[in-house]
Amino acid sequence: MTKLTIVANIVANKDKIEPVKAELLKLIGSTRSEEGCINYDLHQDNENLAHFTFYENWVSRELWQTHMSNTHLAEYMVATDGAVMSFTLNEMTQIA
């Protein structure tokens, strides 16, 4: 079983930075307590405050997929509808 690293980039609309940030922060407690979560760290760009990055590590892809179907993520999607300019997600494997 190989650990899965997730790098998720969220860019909020310039007029929605604080509401998006508040919703992202709500995800942390629930996610960190989920089975398989090794770390779930939120970062905000120092130059572009609208840009947020989650750096996550999971025991397995299967447990991350369980996380992706949880209620708190669905609630986040509803709460930030129309407030996010872009979202990219990379599934990665550490090689060194």
VMD Tcl script that builds the backbone (N, CA, C; Angstrom):
set m [mol new atoms 288]
animate dup $m
set s [atomselect $m all]
$s set {name element resname resid chain x y z} {
  {N N MET 1 A 0.851 -1.181 0.000}
  {CA C MET 1 A 0.000 0.000 0.000}
  {C C MET 1 A 0.894 1.240 0.000}
  {N N THR 2 A 0.700 2.130 -0.958}
  {CA C THR 2 A 1.510 3.328 -1.102}
  {C C THR 2 A 0.757 4.540 -0.584}
  {N N LYS 3 A 1.450 5.337 0.207}
  {CA C LYS 3 A 0.887 6.589 0.705}
  {C C LYS 3 A 0.561 7.498 -0.478}
  {N N LEU 4 A -0.543 8.235 -0.358}
  {CA C LEU 4 A -0.971 9.169 -1.396}
  {C C LEU 4 A -0.810 10.593 -0.894}
  {N N THR 5 A -0.175 11.422 -1.706}
  {CA C THR 5 A -0.061 12.852 -1.412}
  {C C THR 5 A -1.000 13.601 -2.340}
  {N N ILE 6 A -1.740 14.539 -1.767}
  {CA C ILE 6 A -2.657 15.388 -2.521}
  {C C ILE 6 A -2.190 16.833 -2.392}
  {N N VAL 7 A -2.110 17.523 -3.512}
  {CA C VAL 7 A -1.858 18.961 -3.517}
  {C C VAL 7 A -3.058 19.588 -4.228}
  {N N ALA 8 A -3.844 20.318 -3.464}
  {CA C ALA 8 A -5.046 20.951 -4.004}
  {C C ALA 8 A -4.875 22.460 -3.956}
  {N N ASN 9 A -5.066 23.100 -5.100}
  {CA C ASN 9 A -4.964 24.561 -5.197}
  {C C ASN 9 A -6.340 25.151 -5.439}
  {N N ILE 10 A -6.705 26.081 -4.576}
  {CA C ILE 10 A -7.996 26.748 -4.653}
  {C C ILE 10 A -7.723 28.242 -4.791}
  {N N VAL 11 A -8.289 28.859 -5.809}
  {CA C VAL 11 A -8.148 30.307 -5.966}
  {C C VAL 11 A -9.533 30.909 -5.855}
  {N N ALA 12 A -9.707 31.713 -4.829}
  {CA C ALA 12 A -10.990 32.366 -4.578}
  {C C ALA 12 A -11.137 33.600 -5.460}
  {N N ASN 13 A -12.366 33.949 -5.757}
  {CA C ASN 13 A -12.615 35.247 -6.389}
  {C C ASN 13 A -12.127 36.327 -5.431}
  {N N LYS 14 A -11.571 37.400 -5.974}
  {CA C LYS 14 A -10.952 38.444 -5.144}
  {C C LYS 14 A -11.899 39.014 -4.082}
  {N N ASP 15 A -13.180 39.046 -4.369}
  {CA C ASP 15 A -14.139 39.591 -3.408}
  {C C ASP 15 A -14.708 38.526 -2.466}
  {N N LYS 16 A -14.187 37.304 -2.547}
  {CA C LYS 16 A -14.698 36.193 -1.728}
  {C C LYS 16 A -13.604 35.500 -0.927}
  {N N ILE 17 A -12.456 36.143 -0.777}
  {CA C ILE 17 A -11.320 35.514 -0.100}
  {C C ILE 17 A -11.679 35.075 1.315}
  {N N GLU 18 A -12.219 35.961 2.115}
  {CA C GLU 18 A -12.496 35.625 3.520}
  {C C GLU 18 A -13.581 34.557 3.672}
  {N N PRO 19 A -14.685 34.619 2.917}
  {CA C PRO 19 A -15.665 33.535 3.038}
  {C C PRO 19 A -15.112 32.169 2.612}
  {N N VAL 20 A -14.311 32.134 1.551}
  {CA C VAL 20 A -13.719 30.867 1.116}
  {C C VAL 20 A -12.744 30.368 2.182}
  {N N LYS 21 A -11.921 31.260 2.697}
  {CA C LYS 21 A -10.971 30.887 3.742}
  {C C LYS 21 A -11.702 30.302 4.950}
  {N N ALA 22 A -12.774 30.929 5.358}
  {CA C ALA 22 A -13.550 30.438 6.505}
  {C C ALA 22 A -14.087 29.030 6.247}
  {N N GLU 23 A -14.553 28.789 5.041}
  {CA C GLU 23 A -15.080 27.457 4.705}
  {C C GLU 23 A -13.965 26.422 4.631}
  {N N LEU 24 A -12.808 26.800 4.113}
  {CA C LEU 24 A -11.671 25.876 4.071}
  {C C LEU 24 A -11.223 25.506 5.480}
  {N N LEU 25 A -11.176 26.484 6.358}
  {CA C LEU 25 A -10.775 26.219 7.742}
  {C C LEU 25 A -11.732 25.262 8.444}
  {N N LYS 26 A -13.007 25.316 8.081}
  {CA C LYS 26 A -14.002 24.410 8.677}
  {C C LYS 26 A -13.710 22.948 8.350}
  {N N LEU 27 A -13.038 22.684 7.242}
  {CA C LEU 27 A -12.762 21.317 6.808}
  {C C LEU 27 A -11.685 20.627 7.649}
  {N N ILE 28 A -10.847 21.398 8.299}
  {CA C ILE 28 A -9.634 20.842 8.898}
  {C C ILE 28 A -9.907 19.864 10.039}
  {N N GLY 29 A -10.687 20.255 11.012}
  {CA C GLY 29 A -10.913 19.387 12.162}
  {C C GLY 29 A -11.528 18.049 11.793}
  {N N SER 30 A -12.565 18.085 10.982}
  {CA C SER 30 A -13.234 16.847 10.567}
  {C C SER 30 A -12.304 15.958 9.761}
  {N N THR 31 A -11.574 16.560 8.844}
  {CA C THR 31 A -10.711 15.777 7.965}
  {C C THR 31 A -9.552 15.156 8.726}
  {N N ARG 32 A -8.931 15.909 9.605}
  {CA C ARG 32 A -7.793 15.370 10.351}
  {C C ARG 32 A -8.176 14.178 11.223}
  {N N SER 33 A -9.438 14.082 11.593}
  {CA C SER 33 A -9.872 12.958 12.424}
  {C C SER 33 A -10.331 11.751 11.599}
  {N N GLU 34 A -10.337 11.875 10.279}
  {CA C GLU 34 A -10.772 10.776 9.422}
  {C C GLU 34 A -9.730 9.655 9.383}
  {N N GLU 35 A -10.218 8.439 9.231}
  {CA C GLU 35 A -9.345 7.289 9.084}
  {C C GLU 35 A -8.457 7.479 7.849}
  {N N GLY 36 A -7.172 7.268 8.027}
  {CA C GLY 36 A -6.245 7.337 6.903}
  {C C GLY 36 A -5.583 8.679 6.688}
  {N N CYS 37 A -6.053 9.717 7.370}
  {CA C CYS 37 A -5.455 11.045 7.197}
  {C C CYS 37 A -4.155 11.122 8.000}
  {N N ILE 38 A -3.056 11.340 7.306}
  {CA C ILE 38 A -1.754 11.507 7.960}
  {C C ILE 38 A -1.553 12.980 8.305}
  {N N ASN 39 A -1.779 13.845 7.335}
  {CA C ASN 39 A -1.756 15.288 7.584}
  {C C ASN 39 A -2.662 15.980 6.562}
  {N N TYR 40 A -3.165 17.124 6.961}
  {CA C TYR 40 A -4.102 17.896 6.131}
  {C C TYR 40 A -3.823 19.357 6.471}
  {N N ASP 41 A -2.939 19.971 5.697}
  {CA C ASP 41 A -2.415 21.296 6.028}
  {C C ASP 41 A -2.837 22.328 4.993}
  {N N LEU 42 A -3.380 23.423 5.486}
  {CA C LEU 42 A -3.855 24.508 4.626}
  {C C LEU 42 A -2.838 25.640 4.621}
  {N N HIS 43 A -2.541 26.140 3.434}
  {CA C HIS 43 A -1.599 27.250 3.256}
  {C C HIS 43 A -2.294 28.363 2.468}
  {N N GLN 44 A -1.850 29.605 2.720}
  {CA C GLN 44 A -2.333 30.757 1.960}
  {C C GLN 44 A -1.121 31.474 1.399}
  {N N ASP 45 A -1.158 31.776 0.115}
  {CA C ASP 45 A -0.048 32.442 -0.559}
  {C C ASP 45 A 0.195 33.823 0.057}
  {N N ASN 46 A 1.457 34.138 0.293}
  {CA C ASN 46 A 1.801 35.426 0.901}
  {C C ASN 46 A 1.594 36.612 -0.025}
  {N N GLU 47 A 1.696 36.389 -1.327}
  {CA C GLU 47 A 1.557 37.471 -2.300}
  {C C GLU 47 A 0.148 37.556 -2.879}
  {N N ASN 48 A -0.482 36.418 -3.062}
  {CA C ASN 48 A -1.831 36.369 -3.627}
  {C C ASN 48 A -2.747 35.732 -2.592}
  {N N LEU 49 A -3.370 36.543 -1.770}
  {CA C LEU 49 A -4.173 36.044 -0.655}
  {C C LEU 49 A -5.389 35.233 -1.095}
  {N N ALA 50 A -5.723 35.281 -2.365}
  {CA C ALA 50 A -6.851 34.500 -2.889}
  {C C ALA 50 A -6.461 33.053 -3.168}
  {N N HIS 51 A -5.167 32.743 -3.113}
  {CA C HIS 51 A -4.661 31.409 -3.462}
  {C C HIS 51 A -4.403 30.596 -2.196}
  {N N PHE 52 A -5.096 29.459 -2.092}
  {CA C PHE 52 A -4.954 28.539 -0.972}
  {C C PHE 52 A -4.457 27.197 -1.504}
  {N N THR 53 A -3.662 26.510 -0.696}
  {CA C THR 53 A -3.188 25.174 -1.055}
  {C C THR 53 A -3.366 24.241 0.131}
  {N N PHE 54 A -3.993 23.109 -0.130}
  {CA C PHE 54 A -4.009 22.021 0.840}
  {C C PHE 54 A -2.890 21.065 0.462}
  {N N TYR 55 A -2.065 20.717 1.436}
  {CA C TYR 55 A -1.056 19.674 1.277}
  {C C TYR 55 A -1.484 18.548 2.195}
  {N N GLU 56 A -1.786 17.395 1.605}
  {CA C GLU 56 A -2.381 16.288 2.349}
  {C C GLU 56 A -1.603 15.003 2.100}
  {N N ASN 57 A -1.567 14.163 3.105}
  {CA C ASN 57 A -1.044 12.810 2.946}
  {C C ASN 57 A -2.040 11.841 3.541}
  {N N TRP 58 A -2.273 10.770 2.788}
  {CA C TRP 58 A -3.248 9.745 3.161}
  {C C TRP 58 A -2.580 8.382 3.133}
  {N N VAL 59 A -3.035 7.509 4.000}
  {CA C VAL 59 A -2.523 6.147 4.066}
  {C C VAL 59 A -2.718 5.432 2.730}
  {N N SER 60 A -3.853 5.683 2.078}
  {CA C SER 60 A -4.139 5.028 0.795}
  {C C SER 60 A -5.084 5.891 -0.031}
  {N N ARG 61 A -5.117 5.615 -1.315}
  {CA C ARG 61 A -6.039 6.312 -2.214}
  {C C ARG 61 A -7.481 5.986 -1.856}
  {N N GLU 62 A -7.731 4.763 -1.438}
  {CA C GLU 62 A -9.093 4.349 -1.079}
  {C C GLU 62 A -9.636 5.173 0.095}
  {N N LEU 63 A -8.800 5.399 1.105}
  {CA C LEU 63 A -9.250 6.196 2.249}
  {C C LEU 63 A -9.408 7.666 1.876}
  {N N TRP 64 A -8.574 8.164 0.956}
  {CA C TRP 64 A -8.760 9.538 0.476}
  {C C TRP 64 A -10.080 9.655 -0.290}
  {N N GLN 65 A -10.401 8.649 -1.088}
  {CA C GLN 65 A -11.662 8.686 -1.827}
  {C C GLN 65 A -12.855 8.666 -0.879}
  {N N THR 66 A -12.745 7.947 0.225}
  {CA C THR 66 A -13.799 7.987 1.238}
  {C C THR 66 A -13.945 9.413 1.763}
  {N N HIS 67 A -12.827 10.052 2.030}
  {CA C HIS 67 A -12.837 11.463 2.467}
  {C C HIS 67 A -13.552 12.345 1.448}
  {N N MET 68 A -13.265 12.122 0.184}
  {CA C MET 68 A -13.845 12.971 -0.860}
  {C C MET 68 A -15.364 12.839 -0.956}
  {N N SER 69 A -15.924 11.778 -0.431}
  {CA C SER 69 A -17.378 11.602 -0.477}
  {C C SER 69 A -18.061 11.980 0.829}
  {N N ASN 70 A -17.318 12.532 1.770}
  {CA C ASN 70 A -17.901 12.900 3.066}
  {C C ASN 70 A -18.778 14.146 2.979}
  {N N THR 71 A -19.683 14.224 3.915}
  {CA C THR 71 A -20.670 15.313 3.967}
  {C C THR 71 A -20.020 16.684 4.071}
  {N N HIS 72 A -18.975 16.818 4.868}
  {CA C HIS 72 A -18.389 18.154 5.061}
  {C C HIS 72 A -17.796 18.720 3.773}
  {N N LEU 73 A -17.344 17.866 2.872}
  {CA C LEU 73 A -16.874 18.382 1.583}
  {C C LEU 73 A -18.042 18.817 0.702}
  {N N ALA 74 A -19.130 18.094 0.745}
  {CA C ALA 74 A -20.327 18.492 -0.008}
  {C C ALA 74 A -20.853 19.832 0.509}
  {N N GLU 75 A -20.822 20.005 1.818}
  {CA C GLU 75 A -21.268 21.278 2.420}
  {C C GLU 75 A -20.353 22.425 2.000}
  {N N TYR 76 A -19.041 22.165 1.928}
  {CA C TYR 76 A -18.092 23.170 1.463}
  {C C TYR 76 A -18.414 23.584 0.030}
  {N N MET 77 A -18.697 22.607 -0.828}
  {CA C MET 77 A -18.996 22.894 -2.233}
  {C C MET 77 A -20.223 23.792 -2.362}
  {N N VAL 78 A -21.250 23.537 -1.580}
  {CA C VAL 78 A -22.462 24.367 -1.606}
  {C C VAL 78 A -22.144 25.766 -1.097}
  {N N ALA 79 A -21.407 25.847 0.010}
  {CA C ALA 79 A -21.118 27.145 0.639}
  {C C ALA 79 A -20.233 28.034 -0.231}
  {N N THR 80 A -19.391 27.438 -1.077}
  {CA C THR 80 A -18.466 28.242 -1.885}
  {C C THR 80 A -18.863 28.314 -3.355}
  {N N ASP 81 A -20.040 27.833 -3.677}
  {CA C ASP 81 A -20.504 27.864 -5.069}
  {C C ASP 81 A -20.461 29.294 -5.596}
  {N N GLY 82 A -19.752 29.508 -6.692}
  {CA C GLY 82 A -19.634 30.831 -7.298}
  {C C GLY 82 A -18.552 31.706 -6.681}
  {N N ALA 83 A -17.885 31.216 -5.612}
  {CA C ALA 83 A -16.869 32.022 -4.926}
  {C C ALA 83 A -15.443 31.605 -5.281}
  {N N VAL 84 A -15.290 30.479 -5.996}
  {CA C VAL 84 A -13.967 29.957 -6.333}
  {C C VAL 84 A -13.723 30.136 -7.829}
  {N N MET 85 A -12.615 30.806 -8.143}
  {CA C MET 85 A -12.241 31.062 -9.534}
  {C C MET 85 A -11.672 29.805 -10.189}
  {N N SER 86 A -10.809 29.088 -9.445}
  {CA C SER 86 A -10.224 27.872 -10.014}
  {C C SER 86 A -9.877 26.884 -8.908}
  {N N PHE 87 A -9.851 25.609 -9.316}
  {CA C PHE 87 A -9.505 24.520 -8.408}
  {C C PHE 87 A -8.725 23.481 -9.198}
  {N N THR 88 A -7.549 23.124 -8.718}
  {CA C THR 88 A -6.786 22.040 -9.329}
  {C C THR 88 A -6.360 21.083 -8.230}
  {N N LEU 89 A -6.309 19.817 -8.578}
  {CA C LEU 89 A -5.939 18.799 -7.615}
  {C C LEU 89 A -4.970 17.841 -8.281}
  {N N ASN 90 A -3.873 17.558 -7.571}
  {CA C ASN 90 A -2.885 16.620 -8.068}
  {C C ASN 90 A -2.747 15.477 -7.072}
  {N N GLU 91 A -2.886 14.251 -7.579}
  {CA C GLU 91 A -2.616 13.052 -6.788}
  {C C GLU 91 A -1.169 12.687 -7.067}
  {N N MET 92 A -0.371 12.572 -6.002}
  {CA C MET 92 A 1.067 12.387 -6.177}
  {C C MET 92 A 1.591 11.255 -5.310}
  {N N THR 93 A 2.725 10.694 -5.735}
  {CA C THR 93 A 3.426 9.677 -4.975}
  {C C THR 93 A 4.840 10.172 -4.719}
  {N N GLN 94 A 5.269 10.114 -3.468}
  {CA C GLN 94 A 6.617 10.524 -3.133}
  {C C GLN 94 A 7.606 9.527 -3.725}
  {N N ILE 95 A 8.613 10.016 -4.411}
  {CA C ILE 95 A 9.578 9.123 -5.058}
  {C C ILE 95 A 10.977 9.241 -4.465}
  {N N ALA 96 A 11.212 10.205 -3.608}
  {CA C ALA 96 A 12.534 10.317 -2.964}
  {C C ALA 96 A 12.401 11.057 -1.647}
}
mol reanalyze $m
mol bondsrecalc $m
mol representation Tube
mol addrep $m
